[in-house]
Amino acid sequence: MLDKKLAEVLKKNEVAELSELESICIPKIKSGRDLLCIAGEGCGKTTAIVVSVLQRLKNSLNDTPRAVIIVPDTDTAIEMKNDFLRFGSYTDLRVHLACENEKIDIQKDRIYMGSDVVIGTTKRLNQIYSLYALDLSGIKLFVIDDAEEVLKNMNYSQVIRLANGPAKSQFILFANRLTDLIERFSEEVMAIQEIVEINDEPSDEE
């Protein structure tokens, strides 16, 4: 199921076995289908996202990003980037942040100069997109983590604006619970998606 090099790196990082969520979702994401996954904290949503993106993109290519990941806050973005650096140490993928931990000009220039994965908050991604420094035309994976937080009323139209940027993309949503706005986004943007619900209590932390 996992690429050989990726499996080796995960083992070195003490990820010996995938969680139930990871085992179910990673192959589905690899197949290219849109996916909506509802699961509680600690089920492995972050690892599923990082591993899936690493398997789909593999190596650096061109200068425009091929994956954009929207998260609710800066801390989540930084943690996810660190996971990309740990698990993707065998790749040359360029992973950049678009959130409020740095001046926007620094992030804008970094993304514009070449990126494969961009992780950011809704507000900062939209700001950089408005400055024509975030090219979404080549996005293959459009991911939202903690979608119930990201897709709140004040953010919804901004997320839709970003989602309409790619000509063709695989949409992946992870959430702790299903909300009306998640259902609305699913109907408005996503193709016929697969829905995964994990109800069991997790045995370990993400």
Secondary structure, 3 states (H helix, E strand, C coil): CCCHHHHHHHHHCCCCCCCHHHHHHHHHHHCCCCEEEEECCCCCHHHHHHHHHHHHHCCCCCCCCCEEEECCCHHHHHHHHHHHHHHCCCCCCCEEEECCCCCHHHHHHHHHCCCCEEEECHHHHHHHHHCCCCCCCCCCEEEECCHHHHCCHHHHHHHHHHHCCCCCCEEEEEECCCCHHHHHHHHHHCCCCEEEEECCCCCCCC
